[in-house]
């Protein structure tokens, strides 16, 4: 199911019911793509005691989008994208990174610095949103007006819209933005937990990348991702067979030592925090009595996405959080196709806290996972099948949406 399918249609209908809706400074900064100036303004506001919920959330939004913009600009600076990725469909490479005719040479340390900076940006978002209290609030945002400076030239063009980030992952949603009508989302306390959860999830992603020593992999295959890697051993080819050969060689070479075990262990803690925040988000959402341009609705509300959350789906999501928490805590084991014992699986907590080396091929084959296999309660395929059915075969899509 397309998560964005009815955004504009439903959003406009809701807007017609709210003729007196007034936007604050946040939308002005978002429309200009001025995340730095907006953050400075709201930092001054939240220094007041007590800081308002609205100002704290607005600051968190500006910091989050500023971090995303910085990540895209860094990738553009070093010529990621275009022909340099050799057709490899890696999720974060699908960001709308404009072509760079004069990219800079990139080293492995500079690549690590990009992810370290993004981690720190998300850490600041988490810190800001952690100050939001139990009082309800509402902040309305016109999603279609948010702009980003994709190439870092300090010039915001008419095409530099944030929704291009979404279209990069879901091209079927392009028709949603053919209308000139605004698309309003009214965020509330439940959404503050939601956004903070995403910040933690992205920190976990960065921690996993930075936990490994990828110098050798970068030296051998950096040319697949960047225009001018420090060591360019080969040229990217447009030939389909050669691209397949590159992909196979890349996967075969994913043999990485752990350079920072604390980061790998901390990634688990960030995901556990995401689960905790998702529970808090749903506690807030379930208790809402209004119905105002909802991003993630309860069973009695309508979402601007056009999707619905029934009581059964909400209960199913709670079951998923319990299952995921059990896996991360090592209380529930992950099955491996190679091992037929139904009571034996991989202890993820043990893996993330003790892994010293990772060989992708050996983990797929099974021998790499042996040291982390043990007897216990194994996550059931039936559990995941039930979730797929409950969410109409698109559990992953709903998961990305509702966090």
C-alpha positions as CSV (number, residue, x, y, z in Angstrom):
1,X,0.0,0.0,0.0
2,X,1.2,3.5,-0.8
3,X,1.6,5.3,2.5
4,X,1.2,8.7,0.8
5,X,-1.7,7.9,-1.5
6,X,-4.3,10.2,-0.2
7,X,-2.3,12.9,1.5
8,X,-3.3,15.9,-0.6
9,X,-6.9,14.9,-1.2
10,X,-7.7,14.4,2.5
11,X,-5.4,17.2,3.6
12,X,-7.3,19.7,1.4
13,X,-10.7,18.5,2.7
14,X,-9.5,19.0,6.2
15,X,-8.1,22.4,5.4
16,X,-11.5,23.5,4.1
17,X,-12.9,22.8,7.5
18,X,-10.3,25.1,9.1
19,X,-10.6,28.5,7.3
20,X,-9.2,30.3,10.4
21,X,-6.0,28.2,10.6
22,X,-3.0,30.5,11.2
23,X,0.6,29.5,10.9
24,X,3.5,30.7,13.1
25,X,7.1,31.5,12.4
26,X,8.0,27.8,11.9
27,X,6.3,27.7,8.4
28,X,8.1,30.8,7.3
29,X,11.5,29.3,8.1
30,X,10.5,26.0,6.5
31,X,9.3,27.7,3.3
32,X,12.7,29.5,3.0
33,X,14.7,26.4,4.0
34,X,16.3,28.6,6.7
35,X,16.9,25.8,9.3
36,X,19.9,27.6,10.8
37,X,18.1,30.9,11.3
38,X,15.0,29.1,12.5
39,X,16.9,27.0,15.0
40,X,18.6,30.2,16.3
41,X,15.3,31.9,16.8
42,X,13.7,29.0,18.5
43,X,16.7,28.3,20.7
44,X,16.3,31.8,22.1
45,X,12.6,31.1,22.7
46,X,13.1,27.8,24.5
47,X,15.6,29.4,26.9
48,X,12.6,30.9,28.6
49,X,11.3,29.0,31.7
50,X,9.2,27.1,31.1
51,X,9.7,26.7,27.4
52,X,6.5,26.2,25.5
53,X,5.7,22.8,24.0
54,X,5.1,24.3,20.6
55,X,8.5,26.1,20.6
56,X,10.3,22.9,21.6
57,X,8.7,20.8,18.9
58,X,9.3,23.5,16.3
59,X,13.0,23.6,17.2
60,X,13.1,19.8,17.0
61,X,11.6,19.9,13.5
62,X,14.1,22.5,12.3
63,X,17.0,20.6,13.8
64,X,15.8,17.3,12.2
65,X,15.4,18.8,8.7
66,X,18.7,20.7,9.1
67,X,20.4,17.4,9.8
68,X,18.8,15.7,6.7
69,X,19.8,18.7,4.6
70,X,23.4,18.5,5.8
71,X,23.6,14.8,5.0
72,X,22.4,15.4,1.4
73,X,24.7,18.4,1.0
74,X,27.7,16.3,2.2
75,X,26.9,13.5,-0.3
76,X,26.5,16.1,-3.1
77,X,29.9,17.7,-2.2
78,X,31.6,14.4,-2.8
79,X,29.7,13.4,-5.9
80,X,27.5,10.6,-4.6
81,X,24.7,9.5,-6.9
82,X,24.3,9.5,-10.6
83,X,26.5,7.0,-12.5
84,X,28.7,6.6,-9.4
85,X,26.4,4.1,-7.7
86,X,26.4,1.7,-10.6
87,X,22.8,0.9,-10.4
88,X,23.1,-0.4,-6.8
89,X,19.7,0.2,-5.1
90,X,21.0,1.0,-1.6
91,X,18.2,2.8,0.4
92,X,20.2,5.9,1.6
93,X,21.7,6.3,-1.9
94,X,18.2,7.1,-3.2
95,X,18.2,10.5,-1.6
96,X,17.6,13.3,-4.2
97,X,21.2,14.2,-4.5
98,X,21.7,16.6,-7.5
99,X,24.6,15.9,-10.0
100,X,27.9,17.6,-9.1
101,X,30.0,18.5,-12.0
102,X,33.0,19.3,-9.8
103,X,33.0,16.9,-6.8
104,X,35.7,16.8,-4.2
105,X,37.8,13.8,-3.5
106,X,36.6,11.8,-0.5
107,X,38.6,9.8,2.0
108,X,37.2,7.1,4.3
109,X,37.7,9.3,7.3
110,X,35.7,12.1,5.6
111,X,32.9,9.5,5.0
112,X,32.9,8.6,8.7
113,X,32.7,12.2,9.6
114,X,29.6,12.6,7.5
115,X,27.8,9.9,9.5
116,X,29.3,11.2,12.8
117,X,27.9,14.7,12.1
118,X,24.5,13.3,11.2
119,X,24.6,11.3,14.5
120,X,25.3,14.4,16.4
121,X,22.5,16.3,14.6
122,X,20.0,13.5,15.6
123,X,21.3,13.5,19.1
124,X,20.5,17.2,19.4
125,X,17.0,16.5,18.1
126,X,16.6,13.9,20.8
127,X,17.8,16.2,23.4
128,X,15.4,19.0,22.4
129,X,12.3,16.8,22.1
130,X,13.1,15.1,25.5
131,X,12.2,18.4,27.1
132,X,8.6,18.2,25.9
133,X,6.3,17.5,28.8
134,X,2.9,15.9,29.3
135,X,0.8,18.9,28.2
136,X,-0.9,18.6,24.8
137,X,0.0,21.1,22.0
138,X,-0.6,21.6,18.3
139,X,1.8,22.8,15.6
140,X,0.5,23.0,12.0
141,X,2.9,22.6,9.1
142,X,2.3,23.0,5.4
143,X,4.2,20.0,4.2
144,X,4.3,21.0,0.5
145,X,6.1,24.3,1.3
146,X,9.2,22.8,3.1
147,X,12.4,23.5,1.1
148,X,15.9,22.1,1.3
149,X,19.2,23.4,-0.1
150,X,20.2,20.1,-1.7
151,X,23.5,21.2,-3.3
152,X,24.6,23.5,-0.5
153,X,25.0,26.6,-2.8
154,X,22.9,28.8,-0.4
155,X,20.3,29.2,-3.2
156,X,16.9,27.7,-2.8
157,X,15.4,27.0,-6.2
158,X,11.7,26.3,-7.0
159,X,12.4,22.6,-7.2
160,X,14.2,22.2,-3.9
161,X,11.2,20.8,-2.0
162,X,11.5,18.4,0.9
163,X,8.8,16.2,-0.5
164,X,11.4,15.2,-3.2
165,X,13.0,13.2,-0.5
166,X,9.8,11.2,-0.2
167,X,9.4,10.9,-3.9
168,X,12.9,9.4,-4.1
169,X,11.6,6.4,-2.1
170,X,8.0,6.4,-3.5
171,X,7.7,7.6,-7.1
172,X,4.1,6.5,-7.3
173,X,3.2,9.4,-5.0
174,X,4.3,12.0,-7.6
175,X,0.7,12.8,-8.5
176,X,0.1,14.0,-4.9
177,X,2.2,17.1,-5.6
178,X,0.7,18.2,-8.9
179,X,-1.9,20.3,-7.1
180,X,-1.1,23.8,-5.9
181,X,-3.2,23.3,-2.8
182,X,-1.4,23.2,0.6
183,X,-1.2,20.0,2.5
184,X,-1.5,20.6,6.3
185,X,-0.3,18.3,9.0
186,X,-1.1,19.3,12.6
187,X,1.4,17.7,14.9
188,X,0.8,17.1,18.6
189,X,2.4,15.4,21.6
190,X,2.1,11.9,20.2
191,X,4.0,13.1,17.1
192,X,6.8,14.6,19.3
193,X,7.5,11.1,20.6
194,X,7.2,9.8,17.0
195,X,9.9,12.2,15.7
196,X,12.1,11.6,18.7
197,X,11.8,7.9,18.0
198,X,13.0,8.4,14.4
199,X,16.0,10.4,15.7
200,X,17.0,7.5,17.9
201,X,16.5,5.0,15.0
202,X,18.8,7.1,12.7
203,X,21.4,7.3,15.5
204,X,21.3,3.5,15.7
205,X,21.9,3.3,12.0
206,X,24.9,5.6,12.2
207,X,26.3,3.7,15.2
208,X,26.1,0.4,13.2
209,X,28.0,2.0,10.3
210,X,30.6,3.6,12.6
211,X,31.2,0.5,14.7
212,X,32.9,-1.3,11.8
213,X,36.3,-0.7,10.2
214,X,35.3,-0.3,6.5
215,X,38.6,1.2,5.3
216,X,39.5,-1.8,3.0
217,X,35.9,-2.1,1.7
218,X,35.9,1.6,0.9
219,X,39.3,1.4,-0.8
220,X,38.1,-1.4,-3.1
221,X,34.6,-0.3,-3.8
222,X,34.3,3.4,-3.1
223,X,34.1,4.0,-6.8
224,X,30.6,2.4,-6.8
225,X,29.3,5.2,-4.6
226,X,31.4,8.3,-5.1
227,X,32.8,10.1,-8.1
228,X,36.3,10.6,-6.7
229,X,37.2,8.2,-3.9
230,X,40.7,8.6,-2.5
231,X,41.6,5.2,-4.1
232,X,39.9,4.6,-7.4
233,X,40.7,1.0,-8.4
234,X,38.2,0.7,-11.2
235,X,35.8,2.7,-13.3
236,X,32.0,2.4,-13.1
237,X,30.4,0.6,-16.1
238,X,27.0,1.0,-17.6
239,X,27.2,-2.6,-18.8
240,X,24.6,-4.7,-16.9
241,X,26.8,-7.8,-16.6
242,X,29.7,-5.8,-15.2
243,X,27.4,-4.1,-12.8
244,X,26.2,-7.5,-11.5
245,X,29.9,-8.5,-11.2
246,X,30.6,-5.4,-9.2
247,X,27.6,-6.1,-6.8
248,X,28.7,-9.8,-6.3
249,X,32.2,-8.7,-5.6
250,X,31.1,-6.1,-3.2
251,X,28.9,-8.5,-1.2
252,X,31.6,-11.1,-1.2
253,X,34.0,-8.5,0.3
254,X,31.7,-7.5,3.2
255,X,34.2,-8.9,5.8
256,X,34.5,-6.3,8.5
257,X,36.2,-6.0,11.9
258,X,34.6,-4.2,14.7
259,X,36.6,-1.0,15.5
260,X,34.2,0.4,18.2
261,X,32.3,-2.3,20.0
262,X,30.6,0.3,22.2
263,X,28.9,1.9,19.2
264,X,27.5,-1.5,18.1
265,X,26.2,-2.1,21.6
266,X,24.8,1.4,21.8
267,X,22.9,0.9,18.5
268,X,20.8,-1.7,20.4
269,X,20.0,0.8,23.1
270,X,18.9,3.4,20.6
271,X,16.5,0.9,19.0
272,X,15.1,0.0,22.4
273,X,14.6,3.7,23.1
274,X,12.7,3.9,19.7
275,X,10.4,1.2,21.0
276,X,9.9,3.0,24.3
277,X,9.1,6.2,22.5
278,X,6.7,4.4,20.2
279,X,4.8,3.1,23.2
280,X,4.6,6.6,24.7
281,X,3.5,8.0,21.3
282,X,0.6,5.5,21.1
283,X,-0.4,6.1,24.7
284,X,-0.8,9.8,23.8
285,X,-2.5,9.1,20.4
286,X,-5.0,6.6,21.9
287,X,-6.1,9.2,24.5
288,X,-6.7,12.0,21.9
289,X,-10.2,13.3,21.6
290,X,-9.8,15.8,18.8
291,X,-9.5,15.0,15.0
292,X,-7.3,17.7,13.5
293,X,-5.2,17.0,10.4
294,X,-3.8,13.9,12.2
295,X,-0.5,12.4,11.0
296,X,-0.9,9.2,12.9
297,X,-4.5,8.7,14.1
298,X,-6.2,6.5,16.7
299,X,-9.1,4.3,15.8
300,X,-11.6,7.2,16.0
301,X,-9.6,9.7,14.0
302,X,-8.9,10.3,10.3
303,X,-5.3,10.6,9.0
304,X,-4.2,13.0,6.4
305,X,-2.5,10.0,4.7
306,X,-5.8,8.4,4.0
307,X,-4.8,5.3,5.9
308,X,-6.5,4.1,9.1
309,X,-5.4,2.6,12.3
310,X,-8.1,0.2,13.6
311,X,-8.1,-1.1,17.2
312,X,-6.9,-4.4,15.8
313,X,-4.0,-2.7,14.1
314,X,-3.1,-0.7,17.2
315,X,-3.1,-3.9,19.2
316,X,-1.0,-5.7,16.5
317,X,1.5,-2.9,16.6
318,X,1.8,-3.3,20.4
319,X,2.4,-7.0,19.8
320,X,5.2,-6.1,17.4
321,X,6.8,-3.8,19.9
322,X,6.8,-6.6,22.4
323,X,8.3,-9.0,19.9
324,X,11.0,-6.5,18.8
325,X,11.8,-5.7,22.4
326,X,12.2,-9.4,23.3
327,X,14.5,-9.9,20.3
328,X,16.7,-6.9,21.3
329,X,16.8,-8.1,24.9
330,X,17.9,-11.6,23.9
331,X,14.7,-13.1,25.4
332,X,13.4,-14.0,21.9
333,X,15.7,-15.6,19.4
334,X,16.0,-15.0,15.7
335,X,15.6,-18.1,13.5
336,X,18.2,-19.0,10.8
337,X,17.2,-20.9,7.7
338,X,20.2,-23.3,8.0
339,X,19.3,-24.6,11.5
340,X,16.2,-26.8,11.6
341,X,15.9,-27.0,15.4
342,X,12.7,-24.9,16.1
343,X,14.0,-24.1,19.6
344,X,17.3,-22.7,18.5
345,X,18.0,-19.2,17.2
346,X,20.4,-16.2,17.2
347,X,20.7,-14.1,20.3
348,X,20.8,-10.6,18.9
349,X,21.7,-9.0,22.3
350,X,24.7,-11.3,22.6
351,X,25.6,-10.6,19.0
352,X,25.6,-6.8,19.3
353,X,27.4,-6.9,22.6
354,X,30.1,-9.4,21.6
355,X,30.6,-9.4,17.8
356,X,34.3,-8.9,16.8
357,X,34.1,-9.7,13.1
358,X,31.3,-9.8,10.5
359,X,31.4,-11.8,7.3
360,X,28.2,-11.4,5.3
361,X,28.5,-14.6,3.3
362,X,29.3,-16.7,6.3
363,X,26.3,-15.3,8.2
364,X,24.0,-16.0,5.3
365,X,25.5,-19.5,5.0
366,X,25.2,-20.0,8.8
367,X,28.7,-20.7,10.1
368,X,29.2,-17.1,11.0
369,X,26.2,-17.2,13.4
370,X,27.1,-20.4,15.3
371,X,28.7,-18.6,18.2
372,X,25.5,-16.6,18.8
373,X,23.1,-19.5,18.5
374,X,21.3,-20.9,21.6
375,X,18.3,-22.7,22.8
376,X,15.2,-20.7,23.8
377,X,12.0,-19.1,22.6
378,X,12.4,-18.4,18.8
379,X,10.4,-15.7,17.1
380,X,7.6,-17.4,15.2
381,X,7.0,-17.0,11.5
382,X,3.4,-17.1,12.3
383,X,3.7,-13.9,14.3
384,X,5.1,-12.1,11.3
385,X,2.6,-13.6,8.9
386,X,-0.2,-12.5,11.2
387,X,1.2,-8.9,11.2
388,X,1.4,-8.9,7.4
389,X,-2.2,-9.9,7.1
390,X,-3.3,-7.4,9.8
391,X,-1.7,-4.6,7.8
392,X,-2.9,-5.7,4.4
393,X,0.4,-7.2,3.3
394,X,2.3,-3.9,3.8
395,X,3.5,-4.2,7.4
396,X,6.9,-2.6,6.5
397,X,5.1,0.4,4.9
398,X,2.9,0.9,8.0
399,X,6.0,0.4,10.2
400,X,7.8,3.3,8.4
401,X,4.7,5.5,8.8
402,X,3.7,4.9,12.4
403,X,7.1,4.1,14.0
